Amino acid sequence: MLNFTTSEVSDVLVINFETTDDENQDWQFGQRDWLYKLIESREEGRFAIDLTDITYLASSEIGFLVTIKRRIDRRKGQVVIYGISPYIMDIFRTMNLHKVLDIVDNRAAAMAKLRP
């Protein structure tokens, strides 16, 4: 399961994902809804997703990332994903997600790409 924290860097909302062993589904769905509302309420539509600490993603978690992207796209925002492990990148390539997700190597590259 994924857990996340958020922080603001130069008007970019950085969403830092971490792995957790918490099996409490209600908490996970509540956190996801909270993040969706946060994305939709922000005036500034620039987001960075940090997957540096993630070594595995279940299909539901990949779906969560795609849903985040769709919600940001609907708002005409921009999202960049960084810190992807080689294993997860292989999964993204297999699913052709590397063609629809904006992926860079690290936080500095993400911030540079998200400059206004």
C-alpha positions in Angstrom: 0.0 0.0 0.0 1.1 3.6 -0.6 1.2 6.4 1.9 2.1 9.9 0.9 3.0 13.3 2.2 2.8 16.6 0.4 4.9 19.7 0.4 5.1 23.0 -1.5 8.2 23.9 -3.5 8.1 27.1 -5.6 4.3 26.8 -6.1 4.6 23.2 -7.1 2.8 20.6 -4.9 5.2 17.7 -4.4 3.6 14.4 -3.6 6.1 12.1 -2.0 4.9 8.4 -2.0 6.2 5.9 0.5 5.5 2.2 1.0 3.4 1.3 4.1 2.3 -2.0 5.6 -1.0 -0.4 6.8 -3.8 -2.6 5.6 -6.6 -0.2 6.7 -8.5 0.3 3.4 -10.8 3.0 4.8 -7.7 5.1 5.6 -6.3 4.6 2.2 -9.4 5.6 0.4 -9.9 8.6 2.7 -6.4 9.7 2.0 -6.9 9.3 -1.8 -10.1 11.4 -1.6 -8.3 14.0 0.4 -5.5 14.2 -2.3 -8.1 14.4 -5.1 -9.8 17.3 -3.4 -6.5 19.0 -2.8 -5.5 18.7 -6.4 -8.9 20.1 -7.6 -8.8 23.0 -5.1 -5.3 24.4 -6.0 -5.1 27.5 -8.1 -1.6 26.6 -9.2 -1.8 23.5 -11.4 1.8 22.2 -11.2 2.5 18.9 -9.4 5.5 16.6 -9.0 5.1 13.0 -7.9 8.1 11.5 -6.1 8.4 7.7 -6.4 12.0 7.5 -5.1 11.1 5.3 -2.1 8.9 3.0 -4.1 10.2 -0.4 -5.3 6.8 -2.0 -6.2 3.4 -0.8 -7.4 0.3 -3.0 -7.4 -2.2 -2.5 -10.2 -4.5 -0.5 -8.0 -1.6 1.9 -7.1 -0.8 2.3 -10.8 -4.4 3.1 -11.4 -4.3 5.7 -8.6 -1.3 7.4 -10.3 -3.2 7.4 -13.6 -6.3 8.9 -11.9 -4.1 11.6 -10.4 -2.8 12.5 -13.8 -6.3 12.5 -15.3 -7.6 14.9 -12.6 -4.7 17.2 -13.1 -5.1 17.1 -16.9 -8.8 18.0 -16.5 -7.7 21.2 -14.7 -5.2 22.0 -17.5 -2.5 21.4 -15.0 0.9 19.7 -15.4 2.3 16.7 -13.5 5.8 15.3 -13.6 6.8 12.0 -12.1 10.4 11.3 -10.9 12.5 8.9 -8.9 11.2 5.8 -10.7 13.1 2.6 -10.1 14.2 0.5 -13.1 11.7 -2.2 -12.1 8.8 0.2 -12.1 10.0 1.8 -15.3 9.9 -1.6 -17.0 6.3 -2.0 -15.8 5.4 1.4 -17.1 7.0 0.6 -20.5 5.1 -2.7 -20.7 1.9 -0.9 -20.0 2.9 2.0 -22.4 2.5 4.4 -19.5 5.9 6.0 -20.3 4.1 7.5 -23.4 1.4 9.3 -21.4 3.2 10.1 -18.2 5.8 12.9 -18.0 8.8 11.1 -16.4 12.1 12.6 -15.4 15.0 11.2 -13.4 15.1 13.4 -10.3 13.6 16.3 -8.4 15.8 18.9 -10.0 14.7 17.9 -13.4 11.0 17.8 -12.3 11.3 21.4 -10.9 13.0 22.6 -14.0 10.3 21.1 -16.2 7.5 22.7 -14.1 8.9 26.2 -14.1 6.3 28.7 -15.2 
